[in-house]
């Protein structure tokens, strides 16, 4: 094999090891779980904002409204 072929083979083997690393999979699952949690929180805040907009007696304090609006803008 030529030097370039050996270098390419080494790079491919390194990439394969990185892909098969269980730590990578665990990290991806952790990120996904956090994202699901954030989406759920955004949904709850949206429902609360809609209640307030519809004149429901149950209202959020100003800080919660500000956070809800901030989260809402992130997902538009």
C-alpha positions in Angstrom: 0.0 0.0 0.0 1.1 3.5 -0.6 1.5 6.1 2.1 -1.7 7.9 1.1 -3.7 4.7 1.3 -2.3 3.8 4.7 -3.1 7.4 5.9 -6.7 7.1 4.6 -7.1 3.7 6.2 -6.0 5.1 9.6 -8.4 8.0 9.3 -11.3 5.7 8.5 -10.5 3.4 11.4 -10.3 6.4 13.7 -13.7 7.6 12.5 -15.2 4.2 12.9 -13.9 4.0 16.6 -15.4 7.5 17.2 -18.8 6.5 15.8 -19.0 3.3 17.8 -18.1 5.1 21.0 -20.9 4.4 23.5 -20.2 7.8 25.1 -21.3 9.5 21.9 -24.6 7.7 21.9 -25.2 8.5 25.6 -24.5 12.2 25.0 -26.9 12.3 22.0 -29.6 10.7 24.2 -28.9 13.3 27.0 -29.3 16.2 24.5 -32.5 14.7 23.1 -34.0 14.3 26.6 -33.1 17.9 27.4 -34.7 19.1 24.2 -37.9 17.2 24.9 -38.0 18.7 28.4 -37.6 22.2 26.9 -40.3 21.6 24.4 -42.7 20.4 27.1 -41.9 23.5 29.2 -42.5 25.7 26.2 -45.9 24.0 25.6 -46.9 24.5 29.3 -45.9 28.2 29.1 -47.9 28.6 25.9 -51.0 27.2 27.4 -50.6 29.5 30.4 -50.2 32.5 28.1 -53.3 31.5 26.1 -55.3 31.3 29.4 -54.1 34.8 30.3 -54.9 36.1 26.8 -58.4 34.6 27.0 -59.1 36.4 30.3 -58.8 33.4 32.5 -58.6 34.4 36.2 -55.5 32.3 36.6 -52.7 34.4 35.5 -48.9 34.2 35.6 -46.7 36.6 37.4 -44.8 39.1 35.2 -41.5 37.1 35.4 -43.2 33.9 34.1 -44.9 35.8 31.3 -41.5 37.3 30.3 -40.0 33.8 30.3 -42.9 32.4 28.4 -42.6 35.0 25.7 -38.9 34.5 25.4 -39.3 30.7 25.0 -42.2 31.3 22.5 -39.9 33.4 20.3 -37.3 30.7 20.2 -39.8 28.2 18.7 -41.5 30.3 16.2 
